[in-house]
Amino acid sequence: MSVLDELYREILLDHYQSPRNFGVLPQATRQAGGMNPSCGDQVEVMVRLEGERIAEIRFQGQGCAISTASASLMTEAVKGKKVAEALELSRKFQAMVVEGAPPDPTLGDLLALQGVAKLPARVKCATLAWHALEEALR
């Protein structure tokens, strides 16, 4: 295993065991949820917008390590961004994971999930929270 693979593995494990921004956001202005019927993963994404900026974001639900880590990493990546920037980040992330597009360096820690593109059964796990985010922001 390469040093980079080991680092990515550690990032995913850390976000699974200690998810960031997990829990209810009582003052949410938008929210959306999703479920992956093939494995039972469930997520609800709650966002508090201030104008066009994501002032606060949280998620709750239950899922596998990839689903939980992806949701956690997503909340950290989009918090403070404008809606258009968050939607663009989602597009880049999904291109990498779903289409196997070359990873965009602007994805930062989200690059830890690039290997999911080689695991078709896990793609829905990695993109579940992102689909909920897009629904909440539109």
Secondary structure, 3 states (H helix, E strand, C coil): CCHHHHHHHHHHHHHHHCCCCECCCCCCCEEEEEEECCCCEEEEEEEEEECCEEEEEEEEEECCHHHHHHHHHHHHHHCCCEHHHHHHHHHHHHHHHHCCCCCCHHHHHHHHHHHHHHCHHHHHHHHHHHHHHHHHHC
